[in-house]
Amino acid sequence: MRDYTRTSLLILLMAFSLFSKAGAQGYHIEATVKGMRDSAFVIGHYNRNATQFVPKDTAKADANGKIVFEGKTPLPGGLYVILFPGAQKMIELIYSGKETNFAIEVDTVDMNGSMKITGSKENELFYNYRKELANGSKEMEALSRQNTPEAQARLRKIQEGFGTYRKKLLADNEGTFTAQLLKMSADPEIPAAPKLANGKTDSMWVFNYYKAHYWDAFDFADPRIVNTPFLEPKMERYFKNLVVQVPDSIIKDADLMVKKVSVNKDLKSWTVYYITNQYENPKTVGTEAVWVYMANKYYLSGEMGVSEEVKKRIAEKVTTMKDLLVNKTFPALTLTDPAGKKVSVQAIEANYTVLFFYAPTCGHCKEASPILKAFADKKKADGIKVMAISTEHNPEEWKTFVKTYHLEGLINGFDTLNQIDFNRKFDVVTTPTIYILDKNKKIIARKMPVEQIEDFLNYYQNKMARKL
């Protein structure tokens, strides 16, 4: 006969054991801050960059400056900050998620040097590193003001000594979260590069090695790395400085980056959002194609799991932009000029055509118009023509604008039938919006600030001349 009493008791003991372990996964962090009393403090962690802070708990210092943060719900691991009242000062702490009960003591006069830690090897390691770095930095700062061979030799010795210290610290503490963070905060080390036939260092090899090992210190499967200030600056630098700013190159690296982070669902979602967002209104001419690609592959495909309403808005934007990208032929557009005649973009005979979409009531358009007129007057002899297109439908305001800003010498267009949605048809979300077309009405630039038109066309013409 089965012993149900014993079995029930065993289940009860197991449940109690699991409950006890779950309770032990809370946190208890004490901080005694000399010079602070009866003040409210906040503890939280970074989120991808140094400006995003996620508060997790608050506590008030007693008369002796002792603060206790505690809770039964586990805290996520990351680089934490204790913010002082008014956010004027802060204390950084490593919270690995394994050391959940520890204490610190610090003096506000010298928080780095006075830091004492109990119960956290991670933070002992972290602050020993910071003290070593601070000591070396002070001496290096003093030596940098001395322009002598002896001072320079001493500087090199300190730098080499700290490099040796850092390597040993990382090697001796492999697997700690602190070591991981220190590696994440630094650039990859580059070995001696091979020499070219002329004896010079192969700089291309150096670049390729650096890019290939740029993310080595990031364990994307570890959710704690999101709760640090390193991820977003590294991502920005990677796409800004290490990826050639043409759509094909960016798209290739975007897909590789998404694949790297796919072990972490939340990190993948953020990475897709970050890259997509960078190229909706990019700083580099012609890279909006990346936005269209990312929207199609990750959002409209259903891979990102966004709502139907969001997908609908993205699809509408893709429909608008797909025919307005650099290297696409500008869509047909026929309007009416002040004399009542039809004017067509496609019929303009010019080496280059500048389309200036504006609203007569727009303040920025009023500021841009004199600059545009000066450019048009200067470049008319070079076969460059400007078409100014009103996006609003008040004919009197349009004619007044043309006269007030002396735009009669330009090609002026107006939608007399009030049939064109300039936002949906030509992506005129804000005014002024500028497109630059070549002789065949192919788009060579879009969303160009009026102040940059001349410089861009000079650059583009020189680029085309070099290809001949």
Secondary structure, DSSP 8 states (H G I E B T S, - for coil): ---HHHHHHHHHHHHHHHHHHHHHTSEEEEEEEET--S-EEEEEEE-SSTT-EEEEEEEE--TTSEEEEEESS----EEEEEE-GGGS-EEEEEE-SS--EEEEEEETTSTTTT-EEES-HHHHHHHHHHHHHHHHHHHHHHHHT--SHHHHHHHHHHHHHHHHHHHHHHHHTTT-HHHHHHHHTS--------B-TTSSB-HHHHHHHHHHTTTTT--TT-GGGGGSSSHHHHHHHIIIIIS-SSHHHHHHHHHHHHHHHTTSHHHHHHHHHHHHHHTTS-SSTTTHHHHHHHIIIIIITSTT---HHHHHHHHHHHHHHTTSSTTSB----EEE-TTS-EEEGGG---SEEEEEEE-TT-HHHHHHHHHHHHHHHHHGGGTEEEEEEE-S--HHHHHHHHHHTT-TTSEEEB-TT----HHHHH---SSSEEEEE-TT-BEEEES--GGGHHHHHHHHHHHHHHH-
